[in-house]
Every structure is written in structure tokens, then in C-alpha cells.
């Protein structure tokens, strides 16, 4: 039976898959849910003739969550 060389430095390019969902997966899913819900709320506010502040709040939430998803995605590629 061959024994691995303890002095050999190796680096795996692919991380080992972890079973189940990680905290990052859950956060990404929640961010996507909030993006969709705020976009739908903004659309409903448009059809319902709501005040401008409702549109601004919904748009701000959508932009913040979408920006967070983009930043997390770009940081994950490093």
C-alpha cells in the first residue's frame, strides 16, 4: 500500500464539496427572495397608484439586495 509523501506540497484547485446547505447558500437564497418580492411590490405599487415613497423604498431595497448579490458573486470568484 503506497503512503503519501508528507513533505510534498499539493494544492487542490477545487474545494471539497460539503454536504447540505452552507450559510452563504441560505443568505444568497434569502437575498434573491427579497429582490423578487421588492420588485413585485414595486410593480403592484405602480398599478395601485401608491405614493412615491413606496416606489423609492421598494427600489432601494431591490438595488441594495441586487448589489449585495453582485458583490458576493465577484468576491467568490477570487
DSSP file (Angstrom, degrees, kcal/mol; ACC not computed):
  #  RESIDUE AA STRUCTURE BP1 BP2  ACC     N-H-->O    O-->H-N    N-H-->O    O-->H-N    TCO  KAPPA ALPHA  PHI   PSI    X-CA   Y-CA   Z-CA
    1    1 A X              0   0    0      0, 0.0     2,-0.1     0, 0.0     0, 0.0   0.000 360.0 360.0 360.0 123.6    0.0    0.0    0.0
    2    2 A X        -     0   0    0      1,-0.0     2,-0.4     0, 0.0     0, 0.0  -0.451 360.0-145.3 -74.7 143.4    1.6    3.3   -1.0
    3    3 A X        -     0   0    0     -2,-0.1     2,-0.1     1,-0.0    -1,-0.0  -0.875  21.5-112.4-105.8 138.7    2.0    6.0    1.5
    4    4 A X        -     0   0    0     -2,-0.4     2,-0.6     1,-0.1     3,-0.0  -0.407  34.3-106.9 -69.1 146.8    1.6    9.7    0.6
    5    5 A X    >   -     0   0    0      1,-0.2     3,-1.2    -2,-0.1    -1,-0.1  -0.632  24.6-156.4 -73.6 116.1    4.8   11.8    0.8
    6    6 A X  T 3  S+     0   0    0     -2,-0.6    -1,-0.2     1,-0.2    -2,-0.0   0.682  90.8  54.2 -70.5 -15.0    4.4   14.0    3.9
    7    7 A X  T 3  S+     0   0    0      2,-0.1     2,-0.5    -3,-0.0    -1,-0.2   0.471  83.8 102.3 -96.8  -2.3    6.9   16.5    2.5
    8    8 A X    <   -     0   0    0     -3,-1.2     2,-0.6     1,-0.0    -4,-0.0  -0.698  63.2-146.5 -86.1 128.5    5.1   17.1   -0.8
    9    9 A X        +     0   0    0     -2,-0.5     2,-0.3     2,-0.0    -2,-0.1  -0.843  24.4 173.8 -95.9 119.7    3.1   20.2   -1.0
   10   10 A X        -     0   0    0     -2,-0.6     2,-0.4     2,-0.0    -2,-0.0  -0.917  16.5-157.9-124.5 153.4    0.0   19.9   -3.1
   11   11 A X        -     0   0    0     -2,-0.3     2,-0.5     0, 0.0     3,-0.1  -0.995  10.7-143.4-133.0 128.0   -2.9   22.3   -3.8
   12   12 A X        -     0   0    0     -2,-0.4     4,-0.1     1,-0.1    -2,-0.0  -0.774   1.5-156.2 -89.8 130.8   -6.3   21.3   -4.9
   13   13 A X  S    S+     0   0    0     -2,-0.5     2,-0.5     1,-0.1    -1,-0.1   0.778  81.0  58.5 -75.6 -26.6   -7.9   23.7   -7.4
   14   14 A X  S    S-     0   0    0     -3,-0.1     2,-0.1     3,-0.0    -1,-0.1  -0.891  85.7-128.5-107.2 130.5  -11.4   22.5   -6.5
   15   15 A X        -     0   0    0     -2,-0.5     2,-0.2     1,-0.1    -2,-0.1  -0.408  36.6 -97.1 -70.3 152.6  -12.6   22.8   -2.9
   16   16 A X        -     0   0    0      1,-0.1     2,-0.2    -2,-0.1    -1,-0.1  -0.492  44.0-109.0 -69.5 136.2  -14.1   19.6   -1.5
   17   17 A X        -     0   0    0     -2,-0.2     2,-0.4    -3,-0.1    -1,-0.1  -0.441  29.6-145.8 -69.0 135.7  -17.9   19.6   -1.7
   18   18 A X        -     0   0    0     -2,-0.2     2,-0.1     2,-0.1     4,-0.1  -0.835  18.6-116.1-101.3 139.3  -19.7   20.0    1.6
   19   19 A X  S    S+     0   0    0     -2,-0.4    -1,-0.0     2,-0.1     2,-0.0  -0.448  75.2   4.6 -73.0 144.7  -22.9   18.2    2.1
   20   20 A X  S    S-     0   0    0     -2,-0.1     2,-0.3     2,-0.0    -2,-0.1  -0.163 103.8 -38.9  80.7-175.1  -26.0   20.3    2.7
   21   21 A X        -     0   0    0      4,-0.0     2,-0.2     2,-0.0    -2,-0.1  -0.657  52.4-145.7 -89.4 141.1  -26.5   24.0    2.5
   22   22 A X     >  -     0   0    0     -2,-0.3     4,-1.8    -4,-0.1     5,-0.2  -0.496  31.3-103.6 -94.8 172.8  -24.0   26.4    3.8
   23   23 A X  H  > S+     0   0    0      1,-0.2     4,-2.3     2,-0.2     5,-0.2   0.858 122.6  55.4 -63.9 -35.1  -24.7   29.8    5.4
   24   24 A X  H  > S+     0   0    0      2,-0.2     4,-2.4     1,-0.2    -1,-0.2   0.871 105.6  51.7 -65.6 -37.1  -23.7   31.5    2.2
   25   25 A X  H  > S+     0   0    0      2,-0.2     4,-2.2     1,-0.2    -2,-0.2   0.905 110.7  47.8 -65.1 -41.7  -26.2   29.5    0.2
   26   26 A X  H  X S+     0   0    0     -4,-1.8     4,-2.5     2,-0.2    -2,-0.2   0.917 112.1  49.3 -66.1 -43.0  -29.0   30.4    2.6
   27   27 A X  H  X S+     0   0    0     -4,-2.3     4,-2.5     1,-0.2    -2,-0.2   0.912 110.6  50.5 -63.1 -42.6  -28.1   34.1    2.5
   28   28 A X  H  X S+     0   0    0     -4,-2.4     4,-2.2     1,-0.2    -1,-0.2   0.909 110.9  49.1 -62.4 -41.6  -28.0   34.1   -1.3
   29   29 A X  H  X S+     0   0    0     -4,-2.2     4,-2.2     1,-0.2    -2,-0.2   0.916 111.4  48.9 -63.5 -43.3  -31.4   32.4   -1.4
   30   30 A X  H  X S+     0   0    0     -4,-2.5     4,-2.4     1,-0.2    -2,-0.2   0.894 109.7  52.1 -64.3 -39.2  -32.8   35.0    1.0
   31   31 A X  H  X S+     0   0    0     -4,-2.5     4,-2.3     1,-0.2    -1,-0.2   0.910 109.7  49.3 -63.5 -41.4  -31.4   37.9   -1.0
   32   32 A X  H  X S+     0   0    0     -4,-2.2     4,-2.4     2,-0.2    -2,-0.2   0.896 110.2  51.2 -64.3 -39.2  -33.0   36.5   -4.2
   33   33 A X  H  X S+     0   0    0     -4,-2.2     4,-2.6     1,-0.2    -2,-0.2   0.920 111.1  47.6 -63.2 -43.1  -36.3   36.2   -2.4
   34   34 A X  H  X S+     0   0    0     -4,-2.4     4,-2.6     2,-0.2     5,-0.2   0.891 110.5  52.5 -66.3 -38.7  -36.1   39.8   -1.2
   35   35 A X  H  X S+     0   0    0     -4,-2.3     4,-2.1     2,-0.2    -2,-0.2   0.943 113.1  43.5 -60.7 -47.8  -35.2   41.0   -4.6
   36   36 A X  H  X S+     0   0    0     -4,-2.4     4,-2.4     1,-0.2    -2,-0.2   0.919 114.7  49.4 -65.5 -43.2  -38.1   39.3   -6.2
   37   37 A X  H  X S+     0   0    0     -4,-2.6     4,-2.4     1,-0.2    -1,-0.2   0.898 112.3  47.1 -65.6 -39.5  -40.6   40.4   -3.5
   38   38 A X  H  X S+     0   0    0     -4,-2.6     4,-2.1     2,-0.2    -1,-0.2   0.865 111.9  50.7 -71.2 -34.0  -39.5   44.0   -3.6
   39   39 A X  H  X S+     0   0    0     -4,-2.1     4,-2.1    -5,-0.2    -2,-0.2   0.911 112.5  46.6 -67.1 -41.1  -39.7   44.1   -7.4
   40   40 A X  H  X S+     0   0    0     -4,-2.4     4,-2.7     2,-0.2    -2,-0.2   0.898 111.7  51.4 -66.2 -39.9  -43.2   42.6   -7.3
   41   41 A X  H  X S+     0   0    0     -4,-2.4     4,-2.3     2,-0.2    -2,-0.2   0.888 109.6  50.2 -64.2 -37.9  -44.2   45.1   -4.6
   42   42 A X  H  X S+     0   0    0     -4,-2.1     4,-1.8     2,-0.2    -2,-0.2   0.899 111.3  48.3 -66.4 -40.2  -42.9   47.9   -6.7
   43   43 A X  H  X S+     0   0    0     -4,-2.1     4,-2.2     2,-0.2    -2,-0.2   0.913 112.0  49.0 -65.8 -42.3  -44.9   46.7   -9.7
   44   44 A X  H  X S+     0   0    0     -4,-2.7     4,-2.1     1,-0.2    -2,-0.2   0.878 109.5  52.7 -64.9 -36.6  -48.0   46.4   -7.5
   45   45 A X  H  X>S+     0   0    0     -4,-2.3     5,-2.3     2,-0.2     4,-0.9   0.860 107.6  52.6 -66.2 -34.2  -47.5   49.9   -6.2
   46   46 A X  H  <5S+     0   0    0     -4,-1.8     3,-0.5     1,-0.2    -2,-0.2   0.933 113.2  42.1 -65.8 -45.5  -47.3   51.1   -9.8
   47   47 A X  H  <5S+     0   0    0     -4,-2.2    -2,-0.2     1,-0.2    -1,-0.2   0.810 115.5  50.9 -71.7 -28.1  -50.6   49.5  -10.7
   48   48 A X  H  <5S-     0   0    0     -4,-2.1    -1,-0.2    -5,-0.2    -2,-0.2   0.564 108.2-121.4 -86.3  -8.8  -52.2   50.6   -7.5
   49   49 A X  T  <5 +     0   0    0     -4,-0.9    -3,-0.2    -3,-0.5    -4,-0.1   0.899  47.5 175.5  71.8  40.8  -51.2   54.2   -7.8
   50   50 A X      < -     0   0    0     -5,-2.3    -1,-0.1     1,-0.2     5,-0.0  -0.185  36.2 -80.9 -74.6 170.2  -49.2   54.3   -4.5
   51   51 A X    >>  -     0   0    0      1,-0.1     4,-1.1     3,-0.0     3,-0.6  -0.180  40.4-108.7 -67.1 164.0  -47.2   57.3   -3.2
   52   52 A X  H 3> S+     0   0    0      1,-0.2     4,-2.3     2,-0.2     5,-0.2   0.849 114.7  62.9 -65.1 -35.4  -43.7   58.0   -4.5
   53   53 A X  H 3> S+     0   0    0      1,-0.2     4,-2.4     2,-0.2    -1,-0.2   0.822  98.5  56.3 -63.5 -29.6  -42.1   57.0   -1.2
   54   54 A X  H <> S+     0   0    0     -3,-0.6     4,-2.4     2,-0.2    -1,-0.2   0.926 108.9  46.5 -65.8 -43.5  -43.4   53.4   -1.7
   55   55 A X  H  X S+     0   0    0     -4,-1.1     4,-2.6     1,-0.2    -2,-0.2   0.899 112.4  50.7 -63.6 -40.8  -41.7   53.2   -5.1
   56   56 A X  H  X S+     0   0    0     -4,-2.3     4,-2.5     2,-0.2    -2,-0.2   0.908 111.3  46.9 -65.2 -41.9  -38.5   54.6   -3.6
   57   57 A X  H  X S+     0   0    0     -4,-2.4     4,-2.4     2,-0.2     5,-0.2   0.939 114.4  46.6 -66.1 -46.0  -38.4   52.2   -0.7
   58   58 A X  H  X S+     0   0    0     -4,-2.4     4,-2.2     1,-0.2    -2,-0.2   0.912 114.6  47.8 -62.5 -41.9  -39.1   49.2   -2.9
   59   59 A X  H  X S+     0   0    0     -4,-2.6     4,-2.6    -5,-0.2    -1,-0.2   0.893 111.0  50.7 -65.9 -39.9  -36.5   50.4   -5.5
   60   60 A X  H  X S+     0   0    0     -4,-2.5     4,-2.6     2,-0.2     5,-0.2   0.908 110.8  48.6 -65.0 -41.6  -33.9   51.0   -2.8
   61   61 A X  H  X S+     0   0    0     -4,-2.4     4,-2.4     2,-0.2     5,-0.3   0.916 112.5  49.2 -64.1 -41.9  -34.4   47.5   -1.3
   62   62 A X  H  X S+     0   0    0     -4,-2.2     4,-2.5    -5,-0.2     5,-0.2   0.929 113.3  45.9 -62.5 -45.9  -34.1   45.9   -4.8
   63   63 A X  H  X S+     0   0    0     -4,-2.6     4,-2.7     2,-0.2     5,-0.2   0.911 113.5  49.0 -66.1 -42.3  -30.9   47.8   -5.6
   64   64 A X  H  X S+     0   0    0     -4,-2.6     4,-2.1     2,-0.2    -2,-0.2   0.924 115.4  42.8 -64.3 -44.8  -29.3   47.1   -2.2
   65   65 A X  H  X S+     0   0    0     -4,-2.4     4,-2.2    -5,-0.2    -2,-0.2   0.906 115.7  49.1 -69.2 -40.4  -30.1   43.4   -2.4
   66   66 A X  H  X S+     0   0    0     -4,-2.5     4,-2.1    -5,-0.3    -2,-0.2   0.910 111.7  49.4 -64.4 -41.5  -29.1   43.1   -6.0
   67   67 A X  H  X S+     0   0    0     -4,-2.7     4,-2.6    -5,-0.2    -2,-0.2   0.886 109.1  52.5 -63.6 -38.6  -25.8   45.0   -5.3
   68   68 A X  H  X S+     0   0    0     -4,-2.1     4,-2.5     1,-0.2    -1,-0.2   0.902 108.4  50.8 -63.9 -40.5  -25.1   42.7   -2.4
   69   69 A X  H  X S+     0   0    0     -4,-2.2     4,-2.0     2,-0.2    -2,-0.2   0.905 111.5  48.1 -62.7 -41.2  -25.6   39.6   -4.7
   70   70 A X  H  X S+     0   0    0     -4,-2.1     4,-2.6     2,-0.2    -2,-0.2   0.930 112.3  47.9 -65.6 -45.6  -23.2   41.1   -7.3
   71   71 A X  H  X S+     0   0    0     -4,-2.6     4,-2.5     1,-0.2     5,-0.2   0.920 112.4  48.9 -62.2 -43.9  -20.5   41.9   -4.7
   72   72 A X  H  X S+     0   0    0     -4,-2.5     4,-1.6     1,-0.2    -1,-0.2   0.883 111.7  50.1 -63.2 -37.5  -20.8   38.4   -3.2
   73   73 A X  H  X S+     0   0    0     -4,-2.0     4,-0.7    -5,-0.2    -2,-0.2   0.922 111.9  46.6 -67.2 -43.3  -20.5   36.8   -6.6
   74   74 A X  H >< S+     0   0    0     -4,-2.6     3,-0.6     1,-0.2     4,-0.4   0.883 112.8  49.4 -68.0 -37.3  -17.5   38.9   -7.6
   75   75 A X  H >< S+     0   0    0     -4,-2.5     3,-0.9     1,-0.2    -1,-0.2   0.819 104.9  59.9 -69.4 -29.6  -15.7   38.2   -4.2
   76   76 A X  H 3< S+     0   0    0     -4,-1.6    -1,-0.2     1,-0.2    -2,-0.2   0.700  96.0  62.3 -71.1 -18.7  -16.5   34.5   -4.6
   77   77 A X  T <<        0   0    0     -4,-0.7    -1,-0.2    -3,-0.6    -2,-0.2   0.633 360.0 360.0 -82.0 -13.2  -14.5   34.3   -7.9
   78   78 A X    <         0   0    0     -3,-0.9    -1,-0.2    -4,-0.4    -2,-0.1   0.492 360.0 360.0 -70.9 360.0  -11.2   35.3   -6.3
